[in-house]
């Protein structure tokens, strides 16, 4: 039932989500829920943010944020386009981006699966967010801004690796930058957890689920050798 716009039941609603979604389309499931439809209703559910949660936002890469970003070898790139949103992992064996200046980041597009989801989005809608992570650090750093793709030879050659260059470089202008609350990584105990990869499907199993004739076991066994000379 709903009390004041909040769903209540005998047990937490999230425990019922998997069961309901298995048997009913999500649009039907949504009709059974109390949906927050305006900002005033949303804000009434939460306490006001502390001033430091707002004051921490910088409009450029400060010295502290530079140190963090230059230490990060991994980020998640979020983009938006006509088909919807996309989030793409990006990694390097050194700093994952180059800081061109206090308002500009350069992110080379190294070899991947050539779906080009993020790049197609950027060409049509430049809004991006970059979420930087550093192993062992429970804080993460977010950069929001606008981006475009370049094939400028002077920029491309800055990223030469073993005689190879990226096809394009993402040039992101910084609108704002700030660190995120550490609670999410603290709750998940992400950096202190044991290797749990044996609990989840492999890439080969994912593909075989869609294509029964695919040899997923061989794909998994050979992928490391296949990929080692295709990193850059």
Residue pairs with C-beta under 8 A, 6 or more apart in sequence:
1 7
1 8
1 9
2 8
2 34
5 34
5 36
5 41
6 34
6 45
7 13
7 33
7 34
9 16
13 33
17 29
20 29
20 32
21 29
36 42
36 45
53 181
56 178
56 179
57 176
57 177
57 178
58 65
58 176
58 177
58 178
59 174
59 175
59 176
59 177
60 102
60 103
60 174
60 177
61 69
61 99
61 101
61 102
61 103
61 105
61 174
61 177
62 102
62 177
65 141
65 177
66 99
68 132
68 134
68 141
68 179
69 95
69 97
69 99
69 105
69 132
69 141
69 143
70 95
70 99
71 95
71 134
72 95
72 96
72 97
72 132
72 133
72 134
72 141
73 91
73 92
73 93
73 94
73 95
73 96
73 134
74 89
74 90
74 91
74 96
74 132
74 133
75 89
75 90
75 91
75 96
75 97
75 107
75 130
75 131
75 132
75 133
76 87
76 88
76 89
76 90
76 130
76 131
76 133
77 87
77 88
77 89
77 90
77 107
77 118
77 128
77 129
77 130
77 170
78 85
78 86
78 87
78 88
78 128
78 129
78 130
78 131
79 85
79 86
79 87
79 88
79 117
79 118
79 121
79 122
79 125
79 127
79 128
79 147
80 86
80 121
80 125
80 127
81 120
81 121
81 124
81 125
82 124
82 125
86 117
86 118
86 121
88 117
88 118
90 96
90 107
90 110
92 108
92 110
96 107
96 132
97 105
97 106
97 107
97 130
97 172
98 105
98 106
98 158
98 159
99 105
99 106
100 106
100 171
102 174
103 173
103 174
104 171
104 172
104 173
104 174
105 130
105 143
105 171
105 172
105 174
106 155
106 158
106 159
106 169
106 170
106 171
106 172
107 130
107 169
107 170
107 172
108 159
108 166
108 168
108 169
108 170
109 119
109 149
109 166
109 167
109 168
109 169
109 170
110 166
110 231
110 232
111 230
111 231
111 232
119 149
119 168
119 170
122 128
122 147
122 148
122 149
122 170
123 148
123 149
126 146
126 147
126 148
127 146
127 147
128 144
128 145
128 146
128 147
128 170
128 172
129 142
129 143
129 144
130 142
130 143
130 172
131 140
131 141
131 142
131 180
132 140
132 141
132 142
132 143
133 140
135 191
136 191
137 191
138 182
138 185
138 186
138 190
138 191
139 179
139 180
139 181
139 182
139 185
140 179
140 180
140 185
141 177
141 178
141 179
141 180
142 177
142 178
142 179
142 180
143 172
143 174
143 176
143 177
144 174
144 175
144 176
144 177
145 172
145 173
145 174
145 175
145 176
146 172
146 173
146 175
147 170
147 171
147 172
147 173
148 170
148 171
149 168
149 169
149 170
149 171
150 156
150 168
150 169
150 171
151 167
151 168
151 169
152 169
155 169
155 171
156 165
156 166
156 168
156 169
157 165
159 165
159 166
159 169
161 232
162 232
164 232
166 232
185 191
201 209
202 216
202 220
203 216
203 219
203 220
203 223
204 214
204 215
204 216
204 217
204 218
204 219
204 220
204 223
205 216
205 220
206 216
207 214
207 216
207 219
208 214
208 215
208 216
